[in-house]
């Protein structure tokens, strides 16, 4: 009977050791997964910050382009007026109205 008890204790001891090893292996895998997920989380946060900075820069460019488009629209409207034609004739062709007196610098 003494031998049976020893065998049972020996079997139990081996089972406990196997169980401890299994728990340790599973714990190690879970810990490694936690480390990998944490590292990826940090890199994703960095990318998010970069994308937000890029988004702000692009929004500023959009505002600038909208302002530029508005100026171009105003210029287009000005080009279609008689005032533009008169200004261009004076500047580039040197034309004047009939009742204007031209003073030239010496």
C-alpha positions, 0 to 999 in steps of 0.5 A: 500500500505504501507503494501505491500512495507513492505512485499516486503522489508521484503522478499528482506531482507530475500533473501539478508540474505539467499544469504549472508549466501550462499556466506559465506558457499561457501566461507568457503568450498573453503577456507577449500579446499585451506587449505587441498590442501596446507597441502597435497602439503607440505607433497608431497614436503617432500616425494619428497625430501625423494625420491630424497635422496633415489634415490641418495643413490641408485645411489651411491650403483649402482656405488659401485656395478659396481666397485665391479663387474669390480674387480670380472671380473678382478679377474676371468680373472686373475684366468684363467692365468698361473701367478695365478697358479704359485702364488698359487703354491708358496704361498699355496704349497711352490713349486718353479721352478727348477732354483730358490734358496729359502732363508728362514729366521731364 
